[in-house]
Amino acid sequence: MFRQILRSQWLALRLPVALLAVLGFALPLLTVTYGGALENAPSATVAQWLFASQKIGILIPGLALLVGLLLGIGTWAPDHAGKHVYALSLPVPRPMYVLLRFAAGATLVAVPVLALGIGSTVAVLAVKLPSGIHAYPAQLTLRFAMACLVCFAIFFAISISTRRAALAVLGLLGGVLLADLVLAALSISGGASVTESVIYLLTNWPGPLAILMGRWALFDV
Amino acid sequence: MSNAIETRDLVYRAGKNFELRDVSLHVREGAIYGFLGPNGSGKTTTIRLLLGMLRPAKGTITILGRQVPDEIARIMLHTGYVPERPHLYPYLTVEQAIRYHAAFYDGFDTAYADELRRSFTVPLAQKLASLSKGEMGKLHILLVLAQRPNLLVLDEPTDGLDPVVRRDVLSALLDFCSQGTATVFISSHLVHELERICDWVGVLDGGKLVVELPMHGFKNGIKRIRVAHAPSLVGDTPFVMLAREMSGLEQVWVVRGWQAPMAQWFEGVGATVREIVDLDLEEGFVELLRSSRTPAS
């Protein structure tokens, strides 16, 4: 049963998965494009190189967000298109069906994660690092995997929810923005922003998006 | 004999304009039950309630001796469902769709599926998105028949199909029924189609079950009677009056539950029966709907 769901999901999502895998493989390689043999390079050059590779590293949580978005929403797209009639007619308890879909989607998440892992390893092998600089391919891959799973889970949950629930979430976000506008218009915000507070709550521990924040470096001291 | 499908006082509201009211269905095990009704009468909604896809506001549903929705997964294991519109995943090929479907049913008969596919000439390697409407209809039927279900729920399975495909689908259905004791619940607004295959019939109109009776009772019991000297007021009758119209000096009555000895009743009220005409299923269906909307006086 799981194998068939996974196969069907793969057939539906193979193009976005392939695209994400290419991006996952390419990003770590991009970080060393400026590099080469840095072993005897002056410290200023190494610092510049580290700074450049960290700038590209910022794209990695963006890729995790994209993986979560495309696979989380794509997982339910075929069932949404059929108004869930076929899925509901199958002899599987609904929580079990959701679990199977989630597991299949999470398995597909492994493809870009694996690609990033391979890309990181290749990137590390391609550059000769000066002493004091270290490479963290396994740690970066693990963190990317966790970030992808978190994003996938969030978009999976949004996608499976009813239209009413989706509207409630959108309404909440709209309400937050409106509250900010009203406070600003009335000049009673005192410099505080509701939107900023919400973003802070989401992106700082224990906020669900905290994993996307901070430094994403393949190379560091 | 127990019922494969039984509902009691089923109530469901969809917005302000539509309501299913106190629908009580009794589908006997082994019956081929035709669920008739005009478009928008609530047939699909009733089926979705039966299969736990919608929740009723009131009432109970028992399918194959189990309660809906509590035991719906077990019920669906023994139930084949063909929806009004195909909802299979269009990016799969026929072969992949069969494999996918088979994975959910322990008793899926792959050999029978293959046999049906050959007889239906559904191309194995073709994507579902590129199948014709007829091929898709046949694929749906072959999938549910190969499940070897105890109950088949078919929602307008031949709607929009050409006569050849329609005949293929109905033949396969009848072949399957002749092999065992499966119950078939088939909804349609194509009266003549159900006339050929069903042994029970239920008529739904405006969200209300108008009548539920054996097909022979439906076919033979509805008559158009030309009556002379009819009384202006009709009291208790041994039959059910569906419609009554003036036709020159005579009246034309449409009645249900007619039996030959009932002719004596007319003599008792001083009327004379000029002619009794059998109505076919379609005419009977139309008269039933007419009477349910404007009850005869």
Interface residues (C-beta under 8 A of the other chain):
Chain A: M1 R3 Q4 I5 R7 S8 L11 A12 P78 A81 G82 K83 V85 Y86 L88 S89 L90 P91 V92 P93 M96
Chain B: L51 G52 M53 A73 R74 I75 M76 L77 Y81 P83 H87 L88 Y89 P90 Y91 L92 Q96 R99 Y100 A103 F104 Y105
